[in-house]
C-alpha cells in the first residue's frame, strides 16, 4: 500500500521540472563551482521520484512546513483516548487523514532514519500470509534498517490486574513471532515486495535482498499509559533484552509525535 493518492512513480510534471531547474540555478554560487543546498525546496514530486520508493518516501520537513502537525497530533490524541476507538479507527486516521509521520515518530530514538525514511502500510510478509500494520525503513551511515510495527486496540485487555500482558498484548507478541519466522525463512518474498514498490530494482541495495537479523526491529503498540505498572515496565524491558521486541503504549506514540515538532529529520 502506498502513502499517497498520487502515483509518484510516474514522475514530475513539466511545471515541476521547470521549478526544479529554477531552484538548481539558485543553488549555484559565483561561477557555479560551489553550490548551496536547497534540497528542501525541490518540488515534492522530484524528491519522491528520485528516491528508491517514490510512493512510500516521507520527509519530516514537508509535514513541518504544512503547519498541521500540532493539530493532527492533538486529533490523534483525542481519538486514542476515546473509549470507543478500535484498531481500525487508528489505522484509518493515520492512513487516510493522512498522518504517516505519527508512525514515523517511532524512529525518534533510533539511530536510523535520519538519512532516508520510507513507510509501508499493510506490508505483506510471507507472500501475503501475514501483514505488518506498518513497515518503516530507515537509513543511517551503515545502510538501511527495518522496523515492523503491530498495532493493537487502545482499549482492549492490554494488561491484566497484576500488570502482565493481557489478551491484546499477547496477540501482538504472537503476531510478531509469526512475522519473525516468515522473514527469517522466506526473505525472498520480502524482497519481491520491495521490488514491486521500487522505481528501479537495479538500485535496490543489498540490505533489501539478503536477510540480516541485526537490521530487523519489531514493535507492538497497545493500550495506554494507565494500563502500565512496574510489572509491565519490567516485562517490557525483558521483551527488548531477550526477544528483541519493543512494547509501547499509545501515549508513547503521542509523545514521540509531539517531540518530532522540534526535530528536523526522523
Backbone as a ProteinNet text record, in pm:
[ID]
protein_1_A
[PRIMARY]
XXXXXXXXXXXXXXXXXXXXXXXXXXXXXXXXXXXXXXXXXXXXXXXXXXXXXXXXXXXXXXXXXXXXXXXXXXXXXXXXXXXXXXXXXXXXXXXXXXXXXXXXXXXXXXXXXXXXXXXXXXXXXXXXXXXXXXXXXXXXXXXXXXXXXXXXXXXXXXXXXXXXXXXXXXXXXXXXXXXXXXXXXXXXXXXXXXXXXXXXXXXXXXXXXXXXXXXXXXXXXXXXXXXXXXXXXXXXXXXXXXXXXXXXXXXXXXXXXXXXXXXXXX
[TERTIARY]
84.6	0	87.7	53.7	133.6	79.3	159.4	122	34.3	44.6	-14.3	-117.1	-212.3	-309	-242	-150.2	-77.5	25.2	43.3	145.6	273.8	366	489.6	586.8	560.1	645.4	631.1	524	501.3	582.3	649.7	740.8	675.3	757.1	707.7	645	564	504	606.2	571.3	657.4	679.6	572.8	584.7	679.1	667.9	754.4	900.1	923.8	1059.5	1116.4	1034.6	1079.8	1113.3	1029.7	1055.5	1184.4	1206.2	1327.5	1451.6	1446.3	1559.3	1586.1	1479	1495.2	1569.3	1530.8	1595.2	1739.7	1763.7	1900.3	1990.4	1935.4	2012.8	2042.1	1944.4	1963.3	2069.5	2092.1	2191.6	2334.8	2352.2	2486.4	2540.9	2667.7	2735.8	2848.5	2851.9	2955.7	2945.4	3051.7	3056	2997.3	2940.3	2879.1	2973	3095.2	3190	3150.1	3074.3	3021.7	2869.2	2804.1	2658.6	2610.5	2500.8	2430.5	2326.7	2284.6	2188.9	2047.7	1964.7	1823.9	1731.8	1778.7	1704	1561.2	1543.3	1409.5	1311	1362.3	1273.6	1237.1	1302.2	1266.2	1118.8	1047.9	909.8	904.3	797.4	783.4	795.2	736.2	737	879.1	967.5	1107.5	1174.1	1153.6	1218.9	1168.9	1039.9	984.8	1035.9	1031.6	1069.2	1215.7	1299.6	1442.3	1477	1378.3	1402.5	1384.4	1418.4	1402.2	1256	1171.2	1029.4	945.7	918.6	853.4	721.2	642.6	510.3	511.6	629	640.7	745.4	797.5	901.2	838	898	842.9	956.1	934.9	1035.7	968.2	1028.3	964.9	940.7	1032.3	1015.9	890.8	839.1	713.8	598.7	599.7	492.4	509.1	631.7	653.8	611.4	640.5	604.4	453.1	380.6	234	168.3	236.8	179.7	66.2	48	-66.6	-30	99.4	140.2	76.3	80.5	26.6	-122.9	-194	-338.8	-370.6	-295.4	-319.4	-285.9	-175.4	-136.4	-240.1	-294.3	-399.5	-524	-561.4	-677.2	-652.4	-528.5	-492.8	-501.7	-456.7	-463.1	-607.8	-696.1	-837.4	-896.9	-857.9	-907.3	-860.9	-734.5	-677.7	-745.3	-780.1	-839.7	-992.1	-1050.2	-1194	-1215.5	-1292.5	-1309.9	-1371	-1431.4	-1493.9	-1399.3	-1278.6	-1186.2	-1131.5	-1125	-1072.4	-942.4	-876.4	-752.8	-775.7	-886.3	-915	-931.8	-988.1	-1002.1	-864.6	-772.2	-634.9	-569.8	-581.4	-520.7	-581.3	-712.9	-779.4	-734	-716.9	-672	-533.1	-441	-304	-295.2	-369.3	-357.5	-436.5	-552.2	-643.1	-660.1	-608.5	-618.9	-545.3	-421.2	-329.5	-236.1	-172.3	-75.7	31.4	104.4	202.7	320.2	344.4	455.8	435.5	309.2	281.9	349.6	340	410.4	560.5	597.8	738.9	805.8	727.2	784.8	849.2	821.2	886.2	1037.8	1083.3	1227.2	1298.7	1223.8	1281.1	1399.1	1398	1509.3	1590.8	1576.2	1656.6	1777.3	1875.4	1992.3	1985.2	1864.3	1847.2	1720.6	1719.2	1603.9	1632.7	1742.2	1771	1830.5	1877.5	1928.7	1820.6	1726.8	1624.5	1516.1	1388.3	1279.1	1168.7	1118.8	1005.5	907.8	778.5	675.5	584.9	567	483.4	365.5	245.2	129.5	91	42.8	-6.4	94.4	215	323.1	310.3	312.6	294.1	418.5	397.2	505	469.8	560.2	534.8	436.6	457.1	373.1	224.9	192.2	52	-4.1	77.5	30.5	1.6	89.3	74.7	98.4	46.4	67.5	107.6	219.4	255.1	168.5	117	39.1	123	251.1	344.7	484	554	698.1	762.9	852.6	930.1	1071	1119.4	1255.4	1333.1	1444.9	1525.3	1671.7	1739.5	1880.5	1967.6	2083.8	2188.5	2319.5	2429.9	2557.8	2590.3	2529.8	2554.4	2456.7	2368.9	2271.7	2130.6	2044.6	1902.5	1871.9	1777.6	1726.2	1573.1	1511.2	1369.9	1297.1	1187.3	1109.2	965.9	929.9	797.3	707.1	587.6	501.4	365.5	324.5	191.7	112.5	-5	-93	-204.3	-233.8	-348.9	-444	-563.9	-662.5	-615.6	-644.9	-600.3	-679.1	-795.1	-881.9	-929.7	-836.8	-879.8	-779.5	-798.6	-721.4	-570.9	-518.2	-374.5	-294.9	-337.3	-271.8	-379.1	-336.7	-425.4	-393.3	-466.8	-456.3	-314.6	-240.5	-104.4	-5.9	-42.9	47.4	107.6	89.6	139.6	51.4	100.1	31.5	-109.9	-202.1	-337.5	-351.7	-475.8	-501.3	-446.6	-471.3	-431.1	-279.6	-207.2	-61.4	-6.5	-60.3	-14.8	-41.7	-155.3	-188.5	-85.4	-46.3	55.1	189.5	228.4	356.6	356	242.4	231.8	241.6	180.4	189	334.9	408.5	547.9	630.7	600.7	669.6	650.2	527.1	499.5	573.8	575.5	646.1	793.3	854	998.1	1032.8	950.5	975.9	967	863.6	847.1	962.2	1002.8	1109.7	1242.5	1268.8	1395	1403.7	1291.7	1293.5	1255.1	1196.6	1147.6	1169.1	1292.7	1320.1	1303.2	1307.6	1289.8	1152.5	1051.8	918.1	915.9	996.7	1008.8	1074.8	1179.7	1249.6	1153.9	1066.6	971.2	877.6	838.2	752.7	826.5	953.8	1032.8	1050.6	1071	1088	962.4	844.9	719.5	709.4	760.1	747.2	862.5	974.5	1095.3	1084.3	1130.4	1122.1	1228.8	1337.2	1446.2	1512	1475.1	1522.7	1674.4	1739	1884.9	1951.2	1876.8	1929.6	1905.9	1832.2	1794.9	1918.7	1953.2	2074.4	2064.3	2177.9	2185.9	2099.3	2080.1	2000.4	1858.5	1809.5	1674	1669.4	1784.1	1791.7	1844.6	1911	1973.5	1934.6	1883.2	1838.9	1957	1941.5	2042.3	1966.6	1969.7	1891	1925.2	2048.2	2088.9	2020.7	1958.1	1887.8	1737.4	1689.3	1546.5	1505.4	1396	1343.4	1191.2	1134.7	992.4	929.2	807.5	737	591	539.8	397.1	348.8	239.1	177.8	38.8	14.6	-114.3	-141.8	-267	-308.3	-262.2	-278.9	-247.2	-153.3	-103.5	-8.7	-67.8	-196.5	-261.1	-268.4	-248.5	-250.7	-120.5	-18.2	114.5	140.5	207.5	259.2	403.1	461	601.8	626.9	532.4	547.2	548.3	458.3	451.3	581.2	634.8	759.7	875.6	874.2	979.5	968.7	847.5	831.6	864.1	838.5	875.7	1026.3	1099.7	1246.2	1293.3	1226.2	1262.2	1238.8	1129.7	1099.1	1207.9	1255.8	1362.9	1491	1523.9	1651.2	1655.1	1547.7	1551.4	1487.4	1391.5	1321.5	1347.1	1405.2	1426.9	1297.4	1194.7	1065.2	1039.6	1008.7	976.7	825.8	784.5	643.9	621.9	523.7	487.7	337	293.7	151.1	126.9	1.4	-30.9	9.1	15.6	62.4	209.1	287.3	425.3	425.1	338.1	333.7	293.4	202.8	163	282	353	470.6	576.4	601.4	700.6	658.7	530.4	480.8	496	469.4	486.7	634.3	720.9	864.6	918.5	855.4	900.8	891.9	801.5	783.4	909.7	998.8	1124.7	1242.5	1215.7	1322.1	1324.1	1435.1	1447.2	1435	1467.7	1455	1399.2	1354.3	1305.8	1422.7
-119.8	0	124.2	221.1	343.3	449.7	552	658	765	781.6	898.6	860	948.8	925.8	937.3	1030	1048.3	936.8	891.1	791.9	864.9	875.1	949.1	873.6	745.9	670.5	720.2	794.3	846.7	972.3	1020.6	1132.1	1268.1	1373.3	1510.2	1565.6	1668.6	1737.7	1833.5	1888.2	1985.9	2107.5	2153.8	2269.1	2237.8	2118	2078.8	2069.2	2022.7	2016.7	2157.2	2248.4	2386.3	2450.1	2424.2	2477	2418.2	2289.7	2221.8	2285.5	2310.1	2370.9	2512	2585.7	2720.5	2716.5	2623.7	2612.4	2565.7	2476.7	2429.6	2546.6	2640.2	2758.2	2844	2853.7	2933	2871.7	2742.9	2675.9	2714.4	2761.7	2794.7	2917.1	2911	3022.4	3070.3	3199.2	3255.5	3199.6	3139.4	3083.1	2941.9	2897.9	2765.5	2656	2694.3	2593.3	2537.1	2613.9	2569.2	2581.4	2508.1	2511.9	2518.7	2590.3	2583.3	2471.6	2418.5	2307.6	2360.7	2356.8	2397.5	2277.9	2159	2035	2040.9	2098	2100.3	2183.2	2268.2	2349.7	2282.1	2169.4	2097.8	2057.1	2054.3	2004.2	1863.1	1833.9	1702	1591.3	1613.5	1510.4	1474.2	1572.8	1548.2	1464.4	1503.9	1432.7	1288.7	1269.7	1133.6	1050.2	1108.2	1035.1	991.9	1070.9	1038.8	939.1	900.7	807	663	567.1	426.3	387.1	437.1	400.3	528.5	585.5	716.6	726.6	619.9	626.3	596	571.3	542.9	630.3	725.3	815.4	924.8	953.8	1057.7	1140.7	1272.6	1363.5	1454.8	1468.4	1539.6	1686.2	1748.2	1893.1	1926.1	1831.8	1856.7	1872.3	1789.7	1796.5	1919.7	1955.5	2075.7	2199.5	2200	2314	2329	2218.1	2223.7	2298.6	2306	2373.6	2297.7	2170.8	2093.1	1988.4	1971.4	1861.8	1869.8	1985.9	2001.2	1969.4	2020.1	1997.3	1848.9	1785	1643.7	1555.6	1585.9	1506.9	1520	1639	1659.1	1578.5	1577.4	1498.5	1349.4	1305.9	1165.8	1132.1	1222.4	1200.6	1184.8	1268.7	1259.6	1126.6	1082.3	955.2	839.4	839.1	730.5	720.7	834.7	835.6	824.4	811.7	783.6	634.5	602	463	373.7	433.4	352.9	325.2	383.4	369.9	228	179.8	46.6	59.3	-54.8	-56.4	-0.4	-38.2	8.9	160.1	219.6	365.7	432.4	372.4	425.6	418.9	302.6	284.4	380.7	395.4	485.1	629.4	670.3	807.1	829.8	739.5	757	748.2	653.8	627.8	725.3	769.4	843.2	989.9	1032.2	1175.7	1262.9	1225	1124.7	1188.2	1101	1149.8	1043.4	1003.2	895.3	931	1061	1099	1043.7	1015.7	962.2	827.2	742	613.7	636.2	728.7	760.5	807.7	858.6	908.5	797.9	672.2	561.3	562	636	644	747.8	821.7	939.2	904.7	785.8	745.9	632.1	614	515.6	585.5	505.5	563.7	544.8	518.7	510.5	585.4	631.2	705	850.3	903.4	1045.3	1072.8	969.5	987.7	965	876.2	840	763.3	788.7	721.6	682.6	560.2	510.3	442	457.3	392.2	312	183.8	93.5	47.4	100.7	48.8	-90	-175.5	-308.9	-383.7	-396.8	-459.8	-611.6	-675.1	-819.7	-895.7	-990.5	-1076.4	-1221.6	-1291.7	-1431.6	-1449.7	-1373	-1384	-1369.9	-1272.7	-1245.5	-1326.3	-1408.7	-1487.9	-1398.5	-1302.4	-1207.1	-1066.9	-968.4	-829.2	-750	-678.9	-584	-460.5	-407	-283.4	-175.5	-169.8	-77.2	-138.3	-109.4	-131.9	3.8	39.4	163	123.4	183	158	287.5	280.5	399.7	374.9	478.1	466.5	546	489.1	562.9	539.5	572.8	558	412.2	320	178	112.5	191.6	135.7	138.9	55.3	54.8	-46.5	-8.6	-98.6	-97	-198.3	-224.5	-237.7	-164.1	-166.3	-210.1	-331.2	-387.1	-354	-299.5	-245.5	-315	-360.8	-418.6	-330.1	-285.7	-206.2	-294.2	-277.7	-341.4	-231.7	-269.2	-170.8	-99	29.7	103.4	70.5	6	-17.8	-163.1	-258.1	-398.2	-488	-513.8	-612.6	-600.9	-481.4	-462	-536.6	-523.1	-592.7	-651.8	-749.4	-798.8	-722.9	-749.9	-670.5	-666.4	-775.8	-782.3	-697.3	-661.6	-584.9	-665.2	-798.5	-882.6	-865.3	-915	-893.4	-951.2	-870.7	-917.7	-971.5	-998.9	-1063.4	-982.8	-851.6	-769.3	-768.9	-753.7	-751	-886.7	-994.2	-1128.9	-1156.5	-1108.6	-1125.8	-1056.4	-934.1	-861.8	-931.1	-981.9	-1052.6	-1181.1	-1250.6	-1373	-1341.9	-1230.8	-1188.1	-1167.9	-1099.9	-1071.1	-1198.6	-1291.7	-1420.7	-1487.7	-1483.5	-1540	-1463.6	-1330.8	-1249.3	-1284.1	-1292.8	-1318.6	-1449.8	-1550.7	-1680	-1667.1	-1599	-1581.5	-1501.5	-1396	-1310.2	-1385.4	-1462.7	-1536.1	-1648.2	-1715	-1834.6	-1807.8	-1689.7	-1663.7	-1517.6	-1471.3	-1329.9	-1294.8	-1394.4	-1367.8	-1306.4	-1345.6	-1287.8	-1141.4	-1106.5	-966.8	-886.3	-942.6	-876	-847.1	-941.7	-923	-805.6	-787.5	-673.9	-541.9	-540.2	-418.8	-392.3	-496.6	-480	-422.4	-459	-406.2	-255.1	-210.3	-68.5	16.5	-47.9	24.6	78.1	199.3	259.9	205.2	152.9	98	-13.9	-138.6	-252.2	-266	-214.4	-222.1	-136.2	-40.5	46.2	-11.3	-120.5	-174.9	-227.4	-170.1	-212.2	-355.2	-408.4	-546.5	-570.8	-468.8	-484.2	-532.3	-502.3	-541.4	-680	-740.3	-868.6	-982.6	-948.5	-1050.6	-1029.1	-1134.2	-1124.2	-1100.3	-1002.8	-970.6	-936.9	-1025.6	-1008.7	-880.5	-831.2	-710.4	-585.2	-596.7	-483.1	-486.7	-591.5	-610.6	-565.8	-492.4	-443.9	-463.7	-483.5	-516.5	-439.1	-388.7	-307.3	-351.1	-361	-377	-252.3	-194.1	-79.3	-120.9	-108.9	-149.4	-71.2	-36.8	23.8	166.5	212.3	348.9	348.7	464.2	474.3	419.9	443.2	398.5	246.4	176.3	29.5	-29.2	52	4	26.4	-70.5	-53.1	-102.3	-116.7	-156.8	-292.9	-384.4	-517.1	-506.8	-424.5	-407.1	-350.6	-249.8	-189.6	-288.1	-373.3	-473.6	-575.4	-622.6	-720.3	-655.9	-525.3	-455.2	-457.3	-433.5	-439.4	-580.2	-679.7	-818.5	-853.5	-803.5	-832.5	-774.7	-655.9	-595.9	-677.5	-715.2	-783	-924.2	-1000.3	-1142.2	-1174.8	-1094.5	-1124.4	-1022	-908	-804.2	-738.9	-740.8	-680.8	-564.8	-449.2	-331.9	-321.3	-283.4	-263.6	-117.8	-54.2	82.8	92.1	193	225.9	347.5	377.9	485.1	622.8	638.6	767.5	789.9	681.1	693.7	750.5	695.6	738.5	885.5	927.5	1068.8	1156.5	1113.2	1189.4	1198.3	1087	1086.8	1183.4	1183.4	1270.5	1416.8	1450.7	1588.8	1628.8	1536.2	1565.4	1589.6	1527.4	1546	1691.1	1768.1	1907.1	1989.6	1939.6	2009.5	1949	1849.1	1780.6	1826	1799.6	1831.8	1707	1590	1463.8	1359	1249	1139	1079.7
0	0	0	-81.4	-90.7	4.2	28.8	121.6	58.7	-72.9	-136.8	-243.6	-266.3	-373.3	-509.4	-521	-646.8	-665.2	-787.7	-818	-856.6	-762	-785.1	-874.6	-900.4	-993.3	-1136.6	-1164.5	-1299.7	-1327.9	-1225.1	-1247.3	-1234.1	-1229.8	-1213.5	-1341.6	-1325	-1438.6	-1500.1	-1613.9	-1680.1	-1589.4	-1525.5	-1435.7	-1320.3	-1262.5	-1150.7	-1194.1	-1316.3	-1367.5	-1385.4	-1433.2	-1452	-1317.6	-1217.3	-1083.4	-1025.8	-1049.6	-1005	-1068.8	-1199	-1268.8	-1217.6	-1186.4	-1133.2	-999.4	-912.2	-781	-796	-890.8	-914.8	-955.7	-1032	-1069.3	-946.6	-856.1	-734.9	-644	-658	-574	-612.3	-732.2	-778.8	-705.6	-670.7	-604.9	-696.6	-722.6	-808.7	-949.4	-997.6	-1131.8	-1137.2	-1026.1	-1024.7	-980.4	-937.9	-891.7	-755.8	-678.8	-549.8	-552.7	-464.4	-462.4	-317.9	-297.6	-169.9	-179.6	-67.2	-65.6	-41.3	-145	-135.3	-157.6	-119.1	-143.9	-90.1	27.8	88.4	7	-84.3	-167	-299	-330.4	-452.7	-445.4	-557.3	-555.5	-497	-420.9	-360.3	-464.3	-581.8	-685.7	-728.1	-730.3	-765.5	-658.4	-532.5	-422.3	-411.4	-428.5	-424.6	-542	-659.9	-781.5	-777.9	-715.3	-709	-597.4	-518.7	-408.7	-456.4	-370.5	-406.3	-422.5	-332.4	-331.4	-331.8	-449.5	-457.1	-381.9	-380.7	-319.4	-169.5	-114.8	28.7	96.9	22.3	71.4	156.6	272.6	360	417	421.7	477	577.6	693.1	803.4	772.6	698.1	677.6	596.8	516.8	446.4	545.5	650.1	749.8	838.1	869.9	949.3	871.3	741.5	657.2	643.7	655.7	640.8	755.6	870.5	986.6	1051.5	1015	1064.4	1169.2	1196.7	1283.4	1421.7	1484.1	1618.7	1621.2	1522.1	1513.6	1492.3	1402.9	1373.7	1493.7	1560.7	1677.4	1788.4	1805.7	1905.7	1870.6	1742.3	1698.5	1720.5	1694.7	1717.1	1865.8	1951	2095.6	2142.4	2089.1	2124.9	2078.9	1958.7	1907.1	1994.6	2029.5	2109.6	2246.1	2304.3	2438.2	2435.7	2319.1	2306.8	2334.9	2435.3	2477.6	2371.2	2269	2163.3	2047	2049.6	1936.7	1926.8	1803.2	1774.6	1695.5	1677.3	1599.1	1459.3	1396	1260.4	1256.6	1360.9	1366.7	1368.4	1443.1	1449.4	1311.6	1247	1114.6	1013.8	1016.8	921.8	940.8	1065.1	1090.6	1032.6	1061.7	1014.4	862.9	805.1	661	575.7	623.5	535.7	573.7	689.4	721.9	620.5	580.4	633.6	736.2	818.2	915.9	939.2	834	849.9	938.9	961	1048	1189.2	1227.3	1360.9	1378.4	1278.5	1284.2	1266.9	1181.7	1162.6	1290.4	1385.2	1510.8	1593.3	1561.5	1630.7	1608.8	1508.4	1480.5	1566.1	1645.6	1710.7	1801.6	1862	1947.7	1886.1	1755	1682.8	1621.1	1581.1	1514.8	1363.8	1311.7	1166.7	1127	1001.4	950.6	921.3	975.6	954.6	816.7	747	610.6	504.5	533.7	435.9	510.3	479.9	550.2	453.7	470.4	391.9	486.8	459.9	539.7	447	479.6	401.1	487.8	465.6	539	486.8	576.5	541.8	454.3	504.9	429	436.1	319.6	309.4	355.6	444.2	494.8	463	400.4	369.5	255.8	147.9	26.9	59.6	144.6	174.6	289.3	354	467.6	588.3	609.2	718.5	664.4	739	702.7	826.9	817.3	923	905.7	1016	1004.2	937	975.2	910.3	908.4	801.5	796.7	775	865	850	809.4	701.3	654.4	669.8	741.4	764.3	734.7	693.1	656.4	752.8	784.1	853.1	778.7	838.7	769.2	737.7	812.4	789.9	694.6	633.7	539.8	595.6	540	575.1	685.3	774.2	876.2	870.4	931.9	911.1	1045.2	1059.8	1182.5	1149.1	1193.1	1168.9	1287.7	1259.5	1364.1	1364.5	1482.6	1502.6	1597.8	1553.4	1637.9	1693.3	1820.6	1882.8	1929.8	1966.5	2009.2	2135.9	2147.9	2266.5	2392.8	2378.5	2494.3	2497.9	2487.4	2482.7	2553.6	2681.5	2757.3	2731.7	2749.1	2729.3	2835.1	2959.8	3070	3161.1	3243.6	3348.1	3476.6	3583.4	3705.7	3760.9	3748.3	3801.9	3722.8	3598	3513.5	3400.7	3405.6	3297.4	3173.3	3059.7	2932.7	2932.4	2882.3	2859.7	2718.5	2681	2551.8	2434.9	2432.6	2317.9	2301.4	2412.2	2403.6	2362.1	2420.4	2382.3	2235.1	2186.5	2044.9	1956.8	1994.8	1918	1921.3	2037.4	2050.1	1967.4	1965.6	1884.4	1736	1694.5	1554.1	1515.1	1599.2	1566.1	1563.5	1651.1	1647.6	1511.5	1458.9	1326.4	1217.4	1228.1	1128.7	1125.8	1243.2	1250.8	1182.1	1203	1138.9	987.5	938.3	794.3	734.3	801.2	749.4	745.8	851.1	858.4	755.7	730.2	644.9	500	474.8	338.8	302.2	317.6	291.9	144.1	57.3	-85.1	-111.9	-33.2	-52.5	-10.6	90.3	132	21.2	-37.1	-147.2	-262.2	-293.3	-403	-376	-250.8	-216.7	-237.5	-200.8	-223.7	-372.9	-450.2	-594.5	-658.6	-608.4	-661.7	-640.5	-526.6	-491.2	-541.2	-579.4	-618.1	-760.5	-781.2	-913.3	-1007.2	-951.3	-1032.8	-952.9	-980.9	-899.4	-903.9	-1008	-1014.4	-907.2	-855.1	-748.4	-609.4	-599.3	-469.7	-396.4	-281.5	-209.8	-156.3	-116.9	-69.4	54.1	135	256.9	227.4	107.1	69.1	4.6	-14.1	-85.4	1.7	110.2	193.7	339.5	403.3	541.8	635.5	723.1	823.3	951.4	1048.9	1171.1	1245.6	1229.9	1301.6	1246.9	1131.8	1071.5	1098.5	1165.5	1187.2	1327.7	1336.7	1464	1464.5	1584.5	1595.5	1711.1	1686.5	1785.9	1794.7	1918.2	1944.7	2016.5	1968.7	2035.4	2081.8	2212.8	2269.2	2396.3	2418	2543.8	2564.1	2687.6	2725.8	2846.7	2880.7	2991.6	3121.6	3145.1	3267.4	3278.6	3167	3169.8	3223.5	3232.1	3269.6	3418.7	3480.2	3615.5	3619.8	3738.3	3747.9	3682.8	3698.2	3638.1	3486	3431.7	3286.3	3230.8	3298.3	3250.9	3261.2	3366.4	3376	3262.6	3234.2	3125.5	2991.4	2978.8	2855.4	2836	2943.7	2934.4	2899.7	2955.4	2926.7	2780.4	2723.7	2582.3	2491.3	2524.9	2445.8	2459.1	2582.2	2608.4	2550.5	2568.8	2533	2398.5	2354	2229.2	2119.4	2155.8	2055.7	2009.8	2097.2	2064.8	2159.8	2105.9	2185.9	2205.2	2323.6	2356.1	2394.1	2330.3	2363.2	2381.9	2456	2460.9	2371.4	2345.1	2251	2303.4	2435.2	2488.2	2453.5	2444.9	2395.4	2254.7	2169.6	2029.6	2018.6	2104.4	2106.9	2149.2	2253.6	2299.7	2190.8	2121.7	2014	1902.7	1869.3	1761.7	1797.6	1922.7	1967.9	1964.2	2003.7	2004.9	1864.6	1763.6	1624.9	1579.9	1641.2	1600.6	1623.8	1709.4	1737.2	1662	1577.8	1503.8	1358.3	1292.7	1150.2	1063.8	1121.7	1048.6	1144.1	1088.8	1172.6	1250.3
[MASK]
++++++++++++++++++++++++++++++++++++++++++++++++++++++++++++++++++++++++++++++++++++++++++++++++++++++++++++++++++++++++++++++++++++++++++++++++++++++++++++++++++++++++++++++++++++++++++++++++++++++++++++++++++++++++++++++++++++++++++++++++++++++++++++++++++++++++++

